[in-house]
């Protein structure tokens, strides 16, 4: 439920008048007055209010009732983004608010919990792979990625990202109870599958876990990274690469790993990093 009094309180806290907000948004003073009295800002207006006041949509709604969640994500190479970048992402997601508001929300059947236990992460990854229908020992291709998205009721939207968040691969948001993942058109195909899995895991985490760990903190990031890696590269696939590189010289190992990467359309860096983490000693002589 929209709480207009929250808008009034925040304007006062920020030293802004209703007239000033109306001018910033390009709307009438009456419109702002109506929002304060209880009318819900529609479409881009809600996004712009959040941008001007530097708050998330949840701030104005009773718990679990907001139409759109604040998109939060990392930049490439795990770089953190600023609050202004989050608001830019929110504006982007807000462009689709009316579309999803007019669509019947799906029945969201699958919810998971954050866990730092390897056995829990592997069990979840295996469950995801089963839903995707991929062979137990192969990396996942795009056909199976989008089968998984369908099973989890996730909508994937490919588009150009604004300049300030250009370095982000993707981000997720919940829009009117729809799980939505936005993917940057600039993302390299070899990096894309991992990004799709990473964001997919975010969309199915129980919101209560975010209250316990701190929303979108490193605990959740690490969990999503680990599970996404296990989905894309199952232990059986790592076994195949380890067997294929055993006893080879450095140059031959590099060639072999590149062969697997080209064969299964994934990043050489990604598989090399994961092998070093899971199987110390196998590729230690190859530079990252």
Buried (B, 14 or more C-beta within 10 A) or exposed (E): EBBBEBBBEBBEEEEBEBEBBBEBBEBEBEBBBBBBEEEBBEBBBBBBBBBBBEBBBBBBBEEEEBBBBBBBBBBBEEEEBEEEBBBBBBBBBBEBBBBBBEBEBEEBEBEBEBBEEEEBBBBBBBBBBEBBEBEEEBBBBEEBBBBBBEBBBBBBBEEEBEEBBEBBBBBBBBBBBBBBBBBBEEBEEBBBBBBBBBBBBBBBBEEEBBEEBEBBEEBBBEBBBBBBBBBBBBBEBBEBBBEBBEEEEEEEBBEBBEEBBEEBEBBBEBBBBBBBEBBEEBBEEBEE
